[in-house]
Amino acid sequence: MMTLAPATLPSSSSSDAIFHTDVLVCGGGVAGTMAAVAAARAGARVMLMERYGFLGGNATAGAVAQFNSWQTANGRTVVAGLAQEVVDRLRIYGAAAAHERFVMSTGHRMDRVAYAPEVLKLVLDDMVSDAGVLPLLHASVLDVQREGRRIVQLRALTKSGIVAIRPGVLIDSSGDMDALRKAGASFLELEADEALQPATMMFRFGPIDFDALEAADIQALARRGYEEGALARAALHVARDPYSQDGWFNVSRLAIDATDAMALGRAEIEGRRQAWSAAKFLRHSVPGCADGRLQAFGTQVGVRETRRVQGEHVLTAQELLAPVAFDDAIAAGAYPIDIHPAAGGELEYSALGEDHAYQIPYRSLCPVGLDNVLVAGRGISASHKALAAIRVMTISMAVGQAAGMAAALVVQGAGSSVRNVPVPRLRAALLDAGALLA
């Protein structure tokens, strides 16, 4: 039996390595990374498993390049904690822009922080290393062993062979909920009039004269590009790269079920084609872009929605819009309900009031039927329309921080299962760590 240190795996010809850890985080996107860091800082032994050789998920591999919606429309901050620490660390590297407020194509106000995706990889490495988290990179879920209401072992396929991990608590932050699917968890179904939100292939284009671009009628240009077939949707959303005169563009539309390997592969290919077409339109038709070229694609398509777990509470759009105040709130958000339809050029957008913020309840992180599992990221228990608001990375980081702290409490004896964690104690710990809950 192997302990967490030294972090050495056997060769592929050896028998399975076995690791025992307090907390296993499955999926190293920003939600999972924040969960791992929070749990480790709270005193737990933590292993963080990720399929790529770097962390960040949609924030790095997907190259989203901006953290949206830290504030309500009138400027009240509702997301802080580890999410703000990420930005602070990016700024030490010179890789995050100033906090910016802007007007969306819908006419509504939004705020964001643009950042350099490649440098975010370094920041997340730093945070994980500083916290003492053991990263297991280049690892994919092979199978999960469940005994009654507990997951007792997860096996991962790695370059060194199969690794068996036996956690006290498992946090599934894989986006697609791969570990929970293999454990036989229950998932929410789409309603008859709903469809999975499409994916996007981000791409970097430049150099750009941003003064000329920002002075142009972007909405009219986007509509023209869509009608001419050059753009997959009527949008020219761009985040300026802090390191250059380039911008990361979010303009493609790929209607797929990203849990289908063949469909996902086709989407990667089609996404690059859509990016090339959009780059040609930028160069020939958009002010400030005449000297630009397509510089890079995202490593993967950015996926907005696949599986959503059936949790102890299903968060609804009505609860966000009310907003409902939850006794077990562990994070807050102010991003609007923003649905990218599978077809057509427009968005379905439900704006919020000037000081409107909503809360995410802890129960939505607790899958039904499992006592030692939590969920973080876009797979939490929420309706299709609610997920359209809470899926963004700022909120995912806040939820990840809460999941990590809750997991640490469980392994330290504060509750016999994830669902009976003392919520007042969890909320107090989050507030002490700089998080915001309303």
C-alpha positions as CSV (number, residue, x, y, z in Angstrom):
1,M,0.0,0.0,0.0
2,M,1.3,3.5,-0.9
3,T,0.7,6.7,1.0
4,L,0.5,10.1,-0.6
5,A,4.2,10.6,-0.4
6,P,6.4,9.9,-2.2
7,A,4.4,10.7,-5.3
8,T,5.8,7.8,-7.4
9,L,3.8,5.4,-9.5
10,P,4.9,1.9,-10.6
11,S,5.7,1.0,-14.2
12,S,2.8,-0.3,-16.3
13,S,4.0,-3.9,-15.7
14,S,3.5,-3.7,-11.9
15,S,0.4,-4.3,-10.0
16,D,-2.0,-1.4,-9.3
17,A,-0.7,1.3,-7.1
18,I,-3.1,2.0,-4.2
19,F,-3.4,5.5,-2.7
20,H,-5.4,6.3,0.5
21,T,-6.4,10.0,0.7
22,D,-8.8,12.1,2.8
23,V,-10.2,13.9,-0.3
24,L,-10.0,12.9,-3.9
25,V,-11.0,15.7,-6.4
26,C,-11.9,14.3,-9.8
27,G,-11.4,17.0,-12.4
28,G,-8.9,19.8,-12.3
29,G,-10.9,22.7,-13.8
30,V,-11.1,25.9,-11.8
31,A,-13.9,24.4,-9.6
32,G,-12.0,21.3,-8.8
33,T,-8.7,23.2,-8.2
34,M,-10.4,25.5,-5.8
35,A,-12.0,22.5,-4.0
36,A,-8.6,20.8,-3.7
37,V,-6.9,23.9,-2.4
38,A,-9.6,24.7,0.1
39,A,-9.7,21.1,1.5
40,A,-5.9,21.0,1.8
41,R,-5.7,24.4,3.5
42,A,-8.3,23.1,6.0
43,G,-6.0,20.3,6.9
44,A,-7.1,17.4,4.7
45,R,-4.8,15.2,2.6
46,V,-5.9,15.8,-1.0
47,M,-5.3,14.3,-4.4
48,L,-6.3,16.2,-7.5
49,M,-6.9,14.1,-10.6
50,E,-6.9,15.7,-14.1
51,R,-6.9,14.3,-17.6
52,Y,-4.6,16.9,-19.1
53,G,-1.0,17.8,-18.0
54,F,-2.3,21.1,-16.6
55,L,-5.1,22.5,-14.5
56,G,-7.9,24.9,-15.4
57,G,-10.4,23.1,-17.6
58,N,-12.5,25.6,-19.6
59,A,-10.4,28.5,-18.2
60,T,-7.2,27.1,-19.8
61,A,-7.9,24.2,-22.1
62,G,-11.1,26.0,-23.3
63,A,-9.3,29.4,-23.3
64,V,-12.4,31.3,-22.2
65,A,-10.0,34.1,-21.2
66,Q,-12.3,36.1,-18.9
67,F,-13.9,35.7,-15.5
68,N,-17.4,37.2,-15.8
69,S,-19.8,38.6,-13.3
70,W,-18.2,39.3,-9.9
71,Q,-20.7,42.0,-9.2
72,T,-24.4,42.9,-9.4
73,A,-25.4,45.4,-12.0
74,N,-24.9,48.3,-9.6
75,G,-21.4,47.1,-8.6
76,R,-21.8,45.2,-5.4
77,T,-19.3,42.3,-5.2
78,V,-20.8,38.9,-4.6
79,V,-17.8,36.6,-5.5
80,A,-14.5,36.7,-3.7
81,G,-12.4,34.2,-1.6
82,L,-10.2,31.9,-3.6
83,A,-11.6,33.2,-6.9
84,Q,-10.3,36.7,-6.0
85,E,-6.9,35.1,-5.0
86,V,-6.6,33.6,-8.5
87,V,-6.9,37.1,-10.0
88,D,-4.5,38.6,-7.5
89,R,-1.9,35.9,-8.3
90,L,-2.5,36.4,-12.0
91,R,-1.8,40.1,-11.6
92,I,1.6,39.3,-9.9
93,Y,2.5,37.6,-13.1
94,G,1.1,40.6,-15.1
95,A,-1.5,38.4,-16.6
96,A,-4.8,39.8,-15.6
97,A,-6.4,43.1,-16.7
98,A,-8.2,45.5,-14.5
99,H,-11.7,44.8,-13.4
100,E,-13.9,46.1,-16.2
101,R,-17.5,47.0,-16.6
102,F,-19.0,46.9,-20.1
103,V,-22.3,46.8,-21.9
104,M,-23.3,43.5,-23.5
105,S,-24.8,43.1,-27.0
106,T,-28.2,42.7,-25.2
107,G,-27.7,46.2,-23.8
108,H,-27.2,45.0,-20.2
109,R,-24.3,45.8,-18.0
110,M,-21.7,43.2,-17.1
111,D,-18.3,43.0,-15.4
112,R,-15.3,40.9,-16.1
113,V,-11.6,40.3,-15.6
114,A,-9.7,39.3,-18.7
115,Y,-6.6,37.1,-18.2
116,A,-4.0,35.1,-20.1
117,P,-5.0,31.4,-20.1
118,E,-1.4,30.1,-20.4
119,V,-0.3,32.0,-17.3
120,L,-3.4,30.8,-15.4
121,K,-1.8,27.3,-15.7
122,L,1.1,28.6,-13.6
123,V,-1.1,30.3,-11.0
124,L,-3.1,27.1,-10.5
125,D,0.2,25.1,-10.2
126,D,1.4,27.5,-7.6
127,M,-1.8,27.3,-5.5
128,V,-1.9,23.5,-5.6
129,S,1.8,23.2,-4.7
130,D,1.6,25.8,-1.9
131,A,-1.4,24.0,-0.4
132,G,0.3,20.6,-0.4
133,V,-2.2,19.0,-2.8
134,L,-0.9,15.9,-4.7
135,P,-1.7,16.4,-8.4
136,L,-2.3,13.3,-10.5
137,L,-2.2,14.6,-14.0
138,H,-2.7,12.7,-17.3
139,A,-5.2,10.5,-15.5
140,S,-8.7,9.4,-16.6
141,V,-11.4,7.6,-14.6
142,L,-11.5,3.9,-15.4
143,D,-14.0,2.6,-12.9
144,V,-15.6,3.3,-9.6
145,Q,-16.3,0.8,-6.8
146,R,-19.3,1.6,-4.6
147,E,-20.4,-0.1,-1.4
148,G,-23.9,0.9,-0.5
149,R,-24.0,4.6,-0.1
150,R,-20.3,5.1,-0.3
151,I,-17.7,5.3,-3.0
152,V,-14.8,3.2,-1.7
153,Q,-12.4,3.2,-4.6
154,L,-11.8,4.9,-7.9
155,R,-9.4,3.5,-10.4
156,A,-7.6,5.8,-12.9
157,L,-5.8,5.0,-16.1
158,T,-2.4,6.7,-16.2
159,K,0.7,6.6,-18.3
160,S,2.2,4.4,-15.5
161,G,-0.7,2.0,-15.5
162,I,-3.8,1.7,-13.3
163,V,-3.9,3.6,-10.0
164,A,-6.4,2.8,-7.3
165,I,-7.4,5.6,-5.0
166,R,-9.4,5.1,-1.8
167,P,-10.9,8.4,-0.6
168,G,-12.6,9.5,2.5
169,V,-14.6,11.9,0.4
170,L,-14.8,12.2,-3.4
171,I,-15.5,15.5,-5.1
172,D,-16.6,15.1,-8.7
173,S,-15.8,18.3,-10.5
174,S,-15.2,16.7,-13.9
175,G,-17.9,18.7,-15.6
176,D,-19.4,15.6,-17.2
177,M,-19.7,13.9,-13.9
178,D,-17.7,10.9,-15.1
179,A,-17.0,9.4,-11.7
180,L,-20.6,9.7,-10.6
181,R,-21.9,8.2,-13.8
182,K,-19.7,5.1,-13.2
183,A,-20.9,5.0,-9.6
184,G,-24.5,4.7,-10.8
185,A,-25.6,8.2,-9.5
186,S,-28.9,9.7,-10.6
187,F,-29.0,12.6,-13.0
188,L,-31.5,15.2,-14.0
189,E,-33.3,15.0,-17.4
190,L,-33.9,17.8,-19.9
191,E,-37.6,18.9,-20.3
192,A,-39.3,18.3,-23.6
193,D,-38.6,21.9,-24.8
194,E,-35.0,22.0,-23.6
195,A,-31.7,21.1,-25.3
196,L,-28.1,21.0,-24.1
197,Q,-26.4,24.3,-24.5
198,P,-23.9,24.2,-27.4
199,A,-20.1,24.2,-27.0
200,T,-17.7,26.8,-28.3
201,M,-14.3,26.7,-29.9
202,M,-12.4,29.7,-28.6
203,F,-9.6,31.2,-30.8
204,R,-7.0,33.9,-30.5
205,F,-6.7,36.5,-33.2
206,G,-4.4,39.5,-33.5
207,P,-2.9,42.0,-33.6
208,I,-6.0,44.1,-33.1
209,D,-6.4,47.9,-32.9
210,F,-8.9,47.7,-30.0
211,D,-9.7,51.5,-30.2
212,A,-11.0,51.0,-33.7
213,L,-12.7,47.8,-32.9
214,E,-14.5,49.3,-29.9
215,A,-15.6,52.3,-31.9
216,A,-17.3,50.1,-34.5
217,D,-21.0,49.0,-34.5
218,I,-20.2,45.5,-33.3
219,Q,-23.8,44.3,-33.2
220,A,-24.4,45.3,-36.8
221,L,-21.2,43.6,-37.9
222,A,-22.0,40.4,-36.0
223,R,-25.5,40.3,-37.6
224,R,-23.9,40.8,-41.0
225,G,-21.4,38.1,-40.4
226,Y,-24.1,35.6,-39.3
227,E,-26.3,36.4,-42.3
228,E,-23.4,36.0,-44.7
229,G,-22.6,32.6,-43.1
230,A,-19.1,33.7,-41.9
231,L,-20.1,33.5,-38.3
232,A,-21.9,30.6,-36.6
233,R,-23.9,33.0,-34.4
234,A,-24.5,36.7,-34.4
235,A,-21.7,37.6,-31.9
236,L,-18.3,39.1,-31.9
237,H,-17.5,38.6,-28.2
238,V,-13.8,39.2,-27.5
239,A,-11.6,39.2,-24.4
240,R,-8.3,41.2,-24.8
241,D,-5.2,39.2,-24.0
242,P,-3.2,41.1,-21.3
243,Y,0.1,40.1,-22.8
244,S,-0.4,41.3,-26.4
245,Q,-2.6,43.1,-28.9
246,D,-4.5,39.8,-29.5
247,G,-8.0,38.9,-28.4
248,W,-9.7,35.6,-27.6
249,F,-13.0,35.3,-29.5
250,N,-16.1,33.4,-28.4
251,V,-18.2,33.3,-31.6
252,S,-18.7,29.6,-32.6
253,R,-21.7,27.3,-31.9
254,L,-21.4,23.5,-31.7
255,A,-24.7,21.8,-30.8
256,I,-23.5,18.4,-29.4
257,D,-23.7,16.1,-26.5
258,A,-20.1,16.4,-25.3
259,T,-20.4,13.0,-23.5
260,D,-20.5,11.3,-26.9
261,A,-16.9,10.8,-27.9
262,M,-17.6,10.7,-31.6
263,A,-19.7,13.8,-31.5
264,L,-17.1,15.6,-29.4
265,G,-14.4,14.8,-31.9
266,R,-16.5,16.1,-34.8
267,A,-17.2,19.3,-32.8
268,E,-13.5,19.9,-32.3
269,I,-13.0,19.7,-36.1
270,E,-16.0,21.8,-36.9
271,G,-15.1,24.3,-34.2
272,R,-11.7,24.9,-35.8
273,R,-13.4,25.4,-39.2
274,Q,-15.8,27.9,-37.7
275,A,-12.9,29.8,-36.1
276,W,-11.1,30.0,-39.4
277,S,-14.2,31.3,-41.1
278,A,-14.7,33.9,-38.3
279,A,-11.0,35.0,-38.5
280,K,-11.4,35.6,-42.2
281,F,-14.4,37.8,-41.5
282,L,-12.6,39.7,-38.8
283,R,-9.7,40.4,-41.1
284,H,-11.7,41.5,-44.1
285,S,-14.8,43.2,-42.6
286,V,-14.2,44.4,-39.0
287,P,-12.4,47.7,-38.1
288,G,-9.2,47.3,-36.2
289,C,-8.7,43.7,-37.4
290,A,-7.2,44.1,-40.9
291,D,-3.6,43.2,-39.8
292,G,-4.7,40.3,-37.7
293,R,-4.3,36.6,-38.1
294,L,-5.7,33.5,-36.4
295,Q,-3.0,32.7,-33.8
296,A,-4.3,29.8,-31.8
297,F,-7.2,27.5,-31.0
298,G,-8.4,26.4,-27.6
299,T,-7.0,23.0,-26.7
300,Q,-10.6,21.8,-26.5
301,V,-14.1,23.1,-27.2
302,G,-15.6,24.8,-24.2
303,V,-18.5,22.8,-22.9
304,R,-21.4,24.6,-21.2
305,E,-23.6,21.7,-20.2
306,T,-23.8,17.9,-20.1
307,R,-24.8,15.9,-17.0
308,R,-26.4,17.5,-14.0
309,V,-26.6,15.4,-10.8
310,Q,-29.8,14.7,-8.9
311,G,-29.0,16.4,-5.6
312,E,-30.7,16.8,-2.3
313,H,-32.0,20.1,-3.7
314,V,-32.5,21.0,-7.4
315,L,-31.8,24.7,-7.8
316,T,-34.3,26.3,-10.1
317,A,-34.4,29.5,-12.2
318,Q,-37.4,30.7,-10.2
319,E,-35.3,30.5,-7.0
320,L,-32.5,32.5,-8.6
321,L,-34.9,35.2,-10.0
322,A,-36.9,35.5,-6.7
323,P,-34.2,35.4,-5.2
324,V,-34.7,32.7,-2.5
325,A,-32.5,33.1,0.6
326,F,-31.2,29.7,1.6
327,D,-30.3,28.8,5.2
328,D,-27.5,26.6,3.8
329,A,-26.2,29.1,1.2
330,I,-22.5,28.4,0.5
331,A,-21.9,30.8,-2.5
332,A,-23.5,33.7,-4.3
333,G,-23.7,34.9,-7.9
334,A,-25.1,37.6,-10.1
335,Y,-24.6,36.2,-13.6
336,P,-27.9,36.4,-15.6
337,I,-29.7,33.4,-17.1
338,D,-27.9,33.2,-20.4
339,I,-29.0,30.4,-22.6
340,H,-27.2,29.7,-25.9
341,P,-29.8,27.9,-28.0
342,A,-28.7,24.9,-30.1
343,A,-29.7,26.7,-33.3
344,G,-30.0,30.3,-34.5
345,G,-27.9,33.3,-34.0
346,E,-29.3,34.8,-30.8
347,L,-29.2,34.3,-27.0
348,E,-32.0,33.8,-24.6
349,Y,-31.2,36.3,-21.9
350,S,-33.0,37.0,-18.6
351,A,-31.4,40.1,-17.0
352,L,-31.4,40.7,-13.3
353,G,-32.2,43.8,-11.3
354,E,-29.7,46.5,-10.3
355,D,-28.7,44.9,-6.9
356,H,-29.9,41.4,-7.7
357,A,-27.8,38.5,-6.4
358,Y,-28.8,34.9,-5.7
359,Q,-27.5,32.0,-3.6
360,I,-26.4,28.4,-4.1
361,P,-27.5,26.0,-1.4
362,Y,-25.2,23.4,0.0
363,R,-27.8,20.7,-0.6
364,S,-27.3,21.1,-4.4
365,L,-23.7,19.9,-3.9
366,C,-24.9,16.6,-2.3
367,P,-25.9,13.8,-4.7
368,V,-28.9,11.7,-3.5
369,G,-28.0,8.2,-2.4
370,L,-24.3,8.9,-1.7
371,D,-22.8,9.7,1.7
372,N,-19.2,10.6,0.9
373,V,-19.5,12.5,-2.4
374,L,-19.9,16.1,-3.3
375,V,-20.2,17.9,-6.6
376,A,-18.6,21.2,-7.8
377,G,-18.7,23.0,-11.1
378,R,-21.4,22.8,-13.9
379,G,-22.6,19.3,-12.8
380,I,-24.3,20.4,-9.6
381,S,-28.0,19.8,-9.0
382,A,-29.7,22.6,-10.9
383,S,-32.3,22.9,-13.6
384,H,-31.3,23.6,-17.2
385,K,-32.3,27.2,-16.9
386,A,-30.6,27.7,-13.5
387,L,-27.4,26.1,-14.8
388,A,-27.4,28.8,-17.5
389,A,-26.6,31.3,-14.8
390,I,-24.5,29.4,-12.3
391,R,-22.2,27.6,-14.8
392,V,-19.8,30.5,-15.1
393,M,-16.3,30.2,-13.8
394,T,-16.4,32.8,-11.0
395,I,-19.4,31.0,-9.4
396,S,-17.9,27.6,-10.1
397,M,-14.8,28.7,-8.1
398,A,-16.9,29.8,-5.2
399,V,-18.8,26.5,-5.2
400,G,-15.6,24.6,-5.5
401,Q,-14.2,26.4,-2.4
402,A,-17.3,25.4,-0.4
403,A,-17.1,21.8,-1.6
404,G,-13.5,21.5,-0.5
405,M,-14.1,23.0,2.9
406,A,-17.1,20.7,3.5
407,A,-15.1,17.7,2.5
408,A,-12.4,18.6,5.0
409,L,-15.0,18.9,7.7
410,V,-16.3,15.4,7.0
411,V,-13.0,13.7,7.1
412,Q,-12.2,15.6,10.3
413,G,-15.3,14.1,12.0
414,A,-17.7,17.0,11.7
415,G,-20.6,14.9,10.4
416,S,-20.9,11.3,9.5
417,S,-21.7,12.1,5.9
418,V,-21.6,15.0,3.5
419,R,-25.3,15.8,4.0
420,N,-25.0,16.3,7.8
421,V,-22.0,18.6,7.8
422,P,-22.7,21.4,10.3
423,V,-23.7,24.1,7.8
424,P,-23.2,27.1,10.3
425,R,-19.7,25.9,10.8
426,L,-19.1,25.5,7.1
427,R,-20.5,29.0,6.4
428,A,-18.4,30.5,9.1
429,A,-15.3,28.9,7.7
430,L,-16.1,30.2,4.3
431,L,-16.6,33.7,5.6
432,D,-13.3,33.5,7.5
433,A,-11.6,32.6,4.3
434,G,-12.9,35.7,2.5
435,A,-15.8,34.1,0.6
436,L,-19.1,35.9,0.2
437,L,-22.5,34.1,0.7
438,A,-25.0,36.8,-0.4
